[in-house]
Amino acid sequence: MSSSAPIGVFDSGLGGISVVRQIVKDMPNEQVLYFGDSAHAPYGTKSPEQVRALSFAIVERFVRQGVKAVVIACNTATSAAVNELREHYDIPIIGMEPALKVACDRGDVPSDPHHIPQRVIVAATPLTLRERKFAKLMERFDSDNEIYKEPCPDLVEIVESGRLGDRDLVMRTLHGYFDQYDLNRIDSVVLGCTHFVFYREYFRALLPERAAIIDGNEGTVRHLGVVLESLGRLAPEGAHGSVALANSDPSERIAALSRDLLNR
């Protein structure tokens, strides 16, 4: 397959555009085809079987378009479908999971042999937090750390409805989810949904300065680059990178919102 072939990136809606932004930043020579499934959003409240069916339909679309790799820019779809997709297709399928390891590793100080227990909130969709994939991830860290699962489905809806700029709505919603915690004791919040990355400034206003805000976008794109390089499929230096946005919701509202999120 040609190294100049595009990379397919998909999400349940518009959140995965945050991953596209990271690809553009870190891999500027690549062509990216983005598909948002806003007509079927949110995935986080659907059954795993429904999410798998939707994911397979999108990857099949990408294969017909000749992509050299697919990034599932959606923690929910990764949880429900990544293993089956990898078994079915012979191109790299890059998934995402909440960056819990990054958050917990903050308790490992080189000058101190003892791990400092971390208090971590994982904000994600209900399905991501219910799936066995996250349970296995959590099992690796919960004996040495305090980990709190916080499903935040309304944060997906706010992005999809174009109300991300409504500060009063956003802060009221965040307080509704997080006021139950003593945030002064929290070491970090993991943004376990790509939609939530667009809320980074709002989370910064909500949390004490000492608390870290962690997402998995940078690590996912770094892994994509390593995989493509190992296969000799990185776009050549000097190639003209591009982004093409598509969505299952054909409305101009979604198209305009997609462009706004890409360029914000």
C-alpha beads as a LAMMPS data file, in Angstrom:
LAMMPS data file: protein, C-alpha beads

264 atoms
263 bonds

1 atom types
1 bond types

-500.0 500.0 xlo xhi
-500.0 500.0 ylo yhi
-500.0 500.0 zlo zhi

Masses

1 110.0

Atoms # bond

1 1 1 0.000 0.000 0.000
2 1 1 1.270 3.481 -0.865
3 1 1 2.681 5.612 1.944
4 1 1 0.684 8.506 0.508
5 1 1 -2.630 6.721 1.163
6 1 1 -4.876 8.467 3.700
7 1 1 -5.509 7.644 7.349
8 1 1 -9.134 7.031 8.326
9 1 1 -10.284 8.465 11.663
10 1 1 -13.771 7.976 13.067
11 1 1 -15.843 8.756 16.130
12 1 1 -19.434 8.531 17.306
13 1 1 -19.754 12.198 16.426
14 1 1 -17.516 15.244 16.588
15 1 1 -15.212 14.445 19.498
16 1 1 -12.699 12.617 17.313
17 1 1 -11.899 15.893 15.589
18 1 1 -9.725 16.553 18.648
19 1 1 -7.640 13.536 17.563
20 1 1 -7.494 14.834 13.981
21 1 1 -6.120 18.103 15.355
22 1 1 -3.357 16.144 17.106
23 1 1 -2.524 14.262 13.893
24 1 1 -2.305 17.524 11.970
25 1 1 0.032 18.914 14.650
26 1 1 2.297 15.879 14.998
27 1 1 2.076 14.317 11.502
28 1 1 1.549 17.289 9.149
29 1 1 2.408 15.364 5.987
30 1 1 -0.486 12.939 6.303
31 1 1 -3.848 12.964 4.547
32 1 1 -6.719 12.345 6.958
33 1 1 -10.265 11.228 6.191
34 1 1 -12.537 11.905 9.149
35 1 1 -15.974 10.366 9.584
36 1 1 -18.228 11.442 12.415
37 1 1 -21.322 9.363 13.076
38 1 1 -23.432 12.156 14.541
39 1 1 -26.632 10.657 13.124
40 1 1 -26.173 7.803 15.616
41 1 1 -24.575 9.697 18.503
42 1 1 -24.085 9.113 21.314
43 1 1 -22.454 5.667 21.270
44 1 1 -21.909 5.728 25.024
45 1 1 -25.509 4.860 25.848
46 1 1 -25.888 2.136 23.170
47 1 1 -25.328 -1.600 23.522
48 1 1 -21.929 -3.054 22.567
49 1 1 -23.597 -4.924 19.700
50 1 1 -24.997 -1.707 18.236
51 1 1 -21.637 0.038 18.499
52 1 1 -19.850 -2.869 16.822
53 1 1 -22.278 -2.836 13.881
54 1 1 -21.849 0.909 13.392
55 1 1 -18.063 0.651 13.678
56 1 1 -17.825 -2.109 11.086
57 1 1 -19.903 -0.077 8.626
58 1 1 -17.572 2.899 8.985
59 1 1 -14.359 0.888 8.661
60 1 1 -15.768 -0.814 5.557
61 1 1 -16.328 2.657 4.107
62 1 1 -12.703 3.562 4.851
63 1 1 -11.386 0.355 3.274
64 1 1 -13.253 1.211 0.071
65 1 1 -11.530 4.612 0.185
66 1 1 -8.111 2.936 0.322
67 1 1 -6.916 3.998 3.780
68 1 1 -3.590 2.676 5.093
69 1 1 -4.722 2.685 8.753
70 1 1 -7.771 3.435 10.863
71 1 1 -7.827 5.329 14.143
72 1 1 -10.877 4.667 16.321
73 1 1 -10.990 8.149 17.860
74 1 1 -13.599 6.991 20.337
75 1 1 -13.002 5.196 23.632
76 1 1 -16.494 3.681 23.490
77 1 1 -16.084 2.184 20.010
78 1 1 -12.624 0.938 20.943
79 1 1 -14.039 -0.871 23.972
80 1 1 -16.834 -2.467 21.980
81 1 1 -15.238 -3.226 18.622
82 1 1 -11.439 -2.952 18.338
83 1 1 -10.654 -6.663 18.796
84 1 1 -13.227 -7.796 16.237
85 1 1 -12.122 -5.128 13.747
86 1 1 -8.497 -6.207 14.037
87 1 1 -9.466 -9.820 13.409
88 1 1 -11.440 -8.875 10.291
89 1 1 -9.164 -6.332 8.575
90 1 1 -5.483 -6.547 7.671
91 1 1 -4.720 -2.840 8.020
92 1 1 -3.614 -1.315 11.336
93 1 1 -6.534 -0.472 13.610
94 1 1 -5.445 1.969 16.305
95 1 1 -7.763 2.171 19.303
96 1 1 -7.999 4.440 22.315
97 1 1 -8.447 3.863 26.010
98 1 1 -8.613 6.288 28.933
99 1 1 -5.057 7.393 29.846
100 1 1 -5.281 5.921 33.337
101 1 1 -1.694 4.656 33.287
102 1 1 -0.397 8.176 32.624
103 1 1 -2.396 9.486 35.574
104 1 1 -1.281 6.763 37.980
105 1 1 2.360 6.908 36.873
106 1 1 2.474 10.451 38.243
107 1 1 2.868 8.787 41.633
108 1 1 6.214 7.269 40.639
109 1 1 8.971 9.700 41.654
110 1 1 12.501 8.787 40.478
111 1 1 14.083 9.893 43.750
112 1 1 11.603 7.905 45.864
113 1 1 11.241 4.102 45.600
114 1 1 7.720 4.249 47.024
115 1 1 4.714 4.884 44.805
116 1 1 2.636 7.862 45.929
117 1 1 -1.024 6.762 45.661
118 1 1 -2.940 8.861 43.163
119 1 1 -6.548 9.961 43.432
120 1 1 -7.915 9.895 39.891
121 1 1 -11.327 10.606 38.385
122 1 1 -11.944 8.977 35.012
123 1 1 -14.580 10.944 33.099
124 1 1 -15.985 8.904 30.213
125 1 1 -19.174 7.609 28.621
126 1 1 -21.316 5.043 30.458
127 1 1 -20.430 2.259 27.992
128 1 1 -16.678 2.868 28.206
129 1 1 -16.823 2.601 31.994
130 1 1 -19.045 -0.524 31.899
131 1 1 -17.019 -2.520 29.385
132 1 1 -14.645 -5.311 30.378
133 1 1 -11.772 -3.557 28.584
134 1 1 -11.834 -0.688 31.076
135 1 1 -12.366 -3.050 33.998
136 1 1 -9.146 -4.867 33.059
137 1 1 -7.315 -1.553 32.744
138 1 1 -8.580 -0.434 36.141
139 1 1 -7.547 -3.723 37.757
140 1 1 -3.918 -2.892 36.937
141 1 1 -3.949 0.254 39.051
142 1 1 -6.726 0.305 41.634
143 1 1 -4.798 -1.581 44.322
144 1 1 -2.252 1.256 44.623
145 1 1 -4.479 4.221 43.760
146 1 1 -7.967 5.608 44.358
147 1 1 -9.853 5.591 41.056
148 1 1 -13.328 7.040 40.627
149 1 1 -15.451 6.351 37.547
150 1 1 -17.630 9.262 36.490
151 1 1 -19.964 8.822 33.473
152 1 1 -20.636 12.204 31.812
153 1 1 -23.020 11.631 28.866
154 1 1 -24.272 15.228 28.807
155 1 1 -20.795 16.471 27.857
156 1 1 -21.102 14.574 24.565
157 1 1 -24.506 16.104 23.876
158 1 1 -23.265 19.650 24.490
159 1 1 -20.533 19.301 21.853
160 1 1 -22.870 17.639 19.353
161 1 1 -25.475 20.379 19.769
162 1 1 -22.937 23.150 19.214
163 1 1 -23.268 24.602 22.725
164 1 1 -19.634 24.269 23.754
165 1 1 -19.377 28.056 23.964
166 1 1 -22.224 28.333 26.500
167 1 1 -20.035 28.729 29.584
168 1 1 -22.931 28.819 32.054
169 1 1 -24.357 25.560 30.681
170 1 1 -20.977 23.842 30.615
171 1 1 -19.943 24.864 34.125
172 1 1 -23.370 23.975 35.523
173 1 1 -23.078 20.540 33.903
174 1 1 -19.543 19.988 35.204
175 1 1 -20.550 20.992 38.718
176 1 1 -23.442 18.536 38.483
177 1 1 -20.993 15.693 37.873
178 1 1 -18.026 16.724 40.013
179 1 1 -19.323 18.581 43.058
180 1 1 -19.755 15.197 44.778
181 1 1 -15.943 14.959 45.038
182 1 1 -13.544 16.858 47.263
183 1 1 -11.608 18.193 44.304
184 1 1 -8.831 19.530 46.527
185 1 1 -7.883 15.900 47.161
186 1 1 -7.914 14.878 43.482
187 1 1 -4.558 14.489 41.732
188 1 1 -5.848 14.228 38.179
189 1 1 -8.876 13.927 35.940
190 1 1 -8.599 11.624 32.933
191 1 1 -10.631 12.749 29.922
192 1 1 -11.713 9.308 28.740
193 1 1 -13.776 10.528 25.780
194 1 1 -12.451 12.501 22.822
195 1 1 -15.385 14.914 23.085
196 1 1 -14.152 15.892 26.534
197 1 1 -10.815 17.176 25.225
198 1 1 -12.661 20.264 23.975
199 1 1 -13.529 21.043 27.626
200 1 1 -9.930 21.328 28.827
201 1 1 -10.179 25.040 29.666
202 1 1 -13.455 24.471 31.509
203 1 1 -11.926 21.651 33.545
204 1 1 -8.986 23.911 34.330
205 1 1 -11.411 26.475 35.764
206 1 1 -13.201 23.770 37.775
207 1 1 -10.171 22.027 39.267
208 1 1 -7.520 23.232 41.711
209 1 1 -4.231 24.179 40.094
210 1 1 -2.450 21.094 41.462
211 1 1 -4.783 18.682 39.654
212 1 1 -3.638 17.457 36.239
213 1 1 -5.944 17.093 33.228
214 1 1 -4.942 14.105 31.106
215 1 1 -6.173 12.819 27.754
216 1 1 -5.004 10.051 25.440
217 1 1 -4.793 11.931 22.141
218 1 1 -1.065 12.584 22.088
219 1 1 -0.190 9.011 23.036
220 1 1 -2.593 7.608 20.441
221 1 1 -1.091 9.684 17.647
222 1 1 2.431 8.791 18.768
223 1 1 1.477 5.105 18.571
224 1 1 -0.032 5.646 15.103
225 1 1 3.258 7.152 13.941
226 1 1 5.293 4.253 15.339
227 1 1 3.058 1.678 13.634
228 1 1 3.128 3.432 10.254
229 1 1 6.897 3.921 10.437
230 1 1 7.417 0.227 11.218
231 1 1 5.447 -0.631 8.063
232 1 1 7.202 1.958 5.906
233 1 1 3.914 3.790 5.412
234 1 1 4.622 7.240 6.821
235 1 1 3.856 9.956 4.280
236 1 1 7.050 11.266 2.689
237 1 1 8.619 14.456 4.019
238 1 1 7.327 17.449 2.124
239 1 1 4.031 15.776 1.243
240 1 1 1.001 18.040 1.393
241 1 1 -1.161 17.014 4.338
242 1 1 -4.910 17.496 4.259
243 1 1 -8.111 16.821 6.204
244 1 1 -11.445 15.823 4.667
245 1 1 -14.440 15.904 6.996
246 1 1 -17.521 13.723 6.485
247 1 1 -20.477 12.911 8.694
248 1 1 -23.505 10.623 8.704
249 1 1 -25.565 13.735 9.508
250 1 1 -25.460 15.678 6.221
251 1 1 -26.779 18.951 7.638
252 1 1 -24.919 22.201 7.146
253 1 1 -25.078 22.739 10.912
254 1 1 -22.927 19.667 11.538
255 1 1 -20.580 20.549 8.670
256 1 1 -20.068 24.062 10.039
257 1 1 -19.617 22.770 13.584
258 1 1 -17.046 20.233 12.366
259 1 1 -15.041 22.949 10.647
260 1 1 -15.248 25.136 13.739
261 1 1 -13.975 22.371 16.024
262 1 1 -11.135 21.550 13.617
263 1 1 -9.990 25.176 13.458
264 1 1 -10.813 26.438 16.978

Bonds

1 1 1 2
2 1 2 3
3 1 3 4
4 1 4 5
5 1 5 6
6 1 6 7
7 1 7 8
8 1 8 9
9 1 9 10
10 1 10 11
11 1 11 12
12 1 12 13
13 1 13 14
14 1 14 15
15 1 15 16
16 1 16 17
17 1 17 18
18 1 18 19
19 1 19 20
20 1 20 21
21 1 21 22
22 1 22 23
23 1 23 24
24 1 24 25
25 1 25 26
26 1 26 27
27 1 27 28
28 1 28 29
29 1 29 30
30 1 30 31
31 1 31 32
32 1 32 33
33 1 33 34
34 1 34 35
35 1 35 36
36 1 36 37
37 1 37 38
38 1 38 39
39 1 39 40
40 1 40 41
41 1 41 42
42 1 42 43
43 1 43 44
44 1 44 45
45 1 45 46
46 1 46 47
47 1 47 48
48 1 48 49
49 1 49 50
50 1 50 51
51 1 51 52
52 1 52 53
53 1 53 54
54 1 54 55
55 1 55 56
56 1 56 57
57 1 57 58
58 1 58 59
59 1 59 60
60 1 60 61
61 1 61 62
62 1 62 63
63 1 63 64
64 1 64 65
65 1 65 66
66 1 66 67
67 1 67 68
68 1 68 69
69 1 69 70
70 1 70 71
71 1 71 72
72 1 72 73
73 1 73 74
74 1 74 75
75 1 75 76
76 1 76 77
77 1 77 78
78 1 78 79
79 1 79 80
80 1 80 81
81 1 81 82
82 1 82 83
83 1 83 84
84 1 84 85
85 1 85 86
86 1 86 87
87 1 87 88
88 1 88 89
89 1 89 90
90 1 90 91
91 1 91 92
92 1 92 93
93 1 93 94
94 1 94 95
95 1 95 96
96 1 96 97
97 1 97 98
98 1 98 99
99 1 99 100
100 1 100 101
101 1 101 102
102 1 102 103
103 1 103 104
104 1 104 105
105 1 105 106
106 1 106 107
107 1 107 108
108 1 108 109
109 1 109 110
110 1 110 111
111 1 111 112
112 1 112 113
113 1 113 114
114 1 114 115
115 1 115 116
116 1 116 117
117 1 117 118
118 1 118 119
119 1 119 120
120 1 120 121
121 1 121 122
122 1 122 123
123 1 123 124
124 1 124 125
125 1 125 126
126 1 126 127
127 1 127 128
128 1 128 129
129 1 129 130
130 1 130 131
131 1 131 132
132 1 132 133
133 1 133 134
134 1 134 135
135 1 135 136
136 1 136 137
137 1 137 138
138 1 138 139
139 1 139 140
140 1 140 141
141 1 141 142
142 1 142 143
143 1 143 144
144 1 144 145
145 1 145 146
146 1 146 147
147 1 147 148
148 1 148 149
149 1 149 150
150 1 150 151
151 1 151 152
152 1 152 153
153 1 153 154
154 1 154 155
155 1 155 156
156 1 156 157
157 1 157 158
158 1 158 159
159 1 159 160
160 1 160 161
161 1 161 162
162 1 162 163
163 1 163 164
164 1 164 165
165 1 165 166
166 1 166 167
167 1 167 168
168 1 168 169
169 1 169 170
170 1 170 171
171 1 171 172
172 1 172 173
173 1 173 174
174 1 174 175
175 1 175 176
176 1 176 177
177 1 177 178
178 1 178 179
179 1 179 180
180 1 180 181
181 1 181 182
182 1 182 183
183 1 183 184
184 1 184 185
185 1 185 186
186 1 186 187
187 1 187 188
188 1 188 189
189 1 189 190
190 1 190 191
191 1 191 192
192 1 192 193
193 1 193 194
194 1 194 195
195 1 195 196
196 1 196 197
197 1 197 198
198 1 198 199
199 1 199 200
200 1 200 201
201 1 201 202
202 1 202 203
203 1 203 204
204 1 204 205
205 1 205 206
206 1 206 207
207 1 207 208
208 1 208 209
209 1 209 210
210 1 210 211
211 1 211 212
212 1 212 213
213 1 213 214
214 1 214 215
215 1 215 216
216 1 216 217
217 1 217 218
218 1 218 219
219 1 219 220
220 1 220 221
221 1 221 222
222 1 222 223
223 1 223 224
224 1 224 225
225 1 225 226
226 1 226 227
227 1 227 228
228 1 228 229
229 1 229 230
230 1 230 231
231 1 231 232
232 1 232 233
233 1 233 234
234 1 234 235
235 1 235 236
236 1 236 237
237 1 237 238
238 1 238 239
239 1 239 240
240 1 240 241
241 1 241 242
242 1 242 243
243 1 243 244
244 1 244 245
245 1 245 246
246 1 246 247
247 1 247 248
248 1 248 249
249 1 249 250
250 1 250 251
251 1 251 252
252 1 252 253
253 1 253 254
254 1 254 255
255 1 255 256
256 1 256 257
257 1 257 258
258 1 258 259
259 1 259 260
260 1 260 261
261 1 261 262
262 1 262 263
263 1 263 264
